[in-house]
């Protein structure tokens, strides 16, 4: 089983070098300050993780590409502890297919 850190490091090697956060219904690049609406981004890959010692310790990692070409990651808790703003933003991204989910 790969860890969150291992997957992040691998994504960094594939040029997902930025970190994103969701605020005020926008995806924001922490490094550049760029703001994106849901229709301006694609989720290239989704990774879900479950804690070894506690099944409630779950997280989800999204590899994201914006229409401007900015590539990065968005990390959130999964399940009960997920951030409602992140969950709502992800639901608004068009053409998302559950088939992209990769369980780790």
Residue pairs with C-beta under 8 A, 6 or more apart in sequence:
1 52
1 104
2 104
3 49
4 49
4 59
4 61
4 75
7 47
7 49
7 61
7 104
8 61
8 73
8 75
11 61
11 63
11 73
14 63
15 71
16 63
16 64
16 71
16 72
16 73
17 71
17 72
18 29
18 30
18 31
18 32
18 70
18 71
18 72
18 73
19 29
19 30
19 31
19 72
19 73
19 74
19 75
20 27
20 28
20 29
20 30
20 64
20 72
20 73
20 74
21 27
21 28
21 30
21 74
22 28
22 74
22 83
22 85
22 86
22 89
23 85
25 37
25 85
25 88
25 89
26 35
26 36
26 37
26 89
27 35
27 36
27 37
27 38
27 40
27 41
27 64
27 66
27 74
27 89
28 34
28 35
28 36
29 35
29 36
29 66
29 70
29 72
32 70
34 66
34 68
34 70
36 66
36 67
36 68
38 89
38 92
38 93
38 94
39 92
39 93
39 94
40 66
40 67
40 68
41 64
41 65
41 66
41 67
41 93
42 64
42 65
42 66
42 93
42 95
43 62
43 63
43 64
43 90
43 93
43 96
43 100
44 63
44 64
44 65
44 100
45 62
45 63
45 100
45 102
46 60
46 61
46 62
46 63
46 100
46 101
46 102
47 60
47 61
47 62
47 63
47 102
47 104
48 58
48 59
48 60
48 61
48 78
48 101
48 102
48 103
48 104
49 58
49 59
49 60
49 61
49 78
49 104
50 57
50 58
51 57
51 58
56 79
56 80
56 81
58 77
58 78
58 79
58 81
59 75
59 76
59 77
59 78
60 75
60 76
60 77
60 78
60 82
61 73
61 74
61 75
62 73
62 74
62 75
62 76
62 90
63 71
63 73
64 71
64 72
64 73
64 74
65 71
74 86
76 82
76 83
76 86
76 87
77 83
90 96
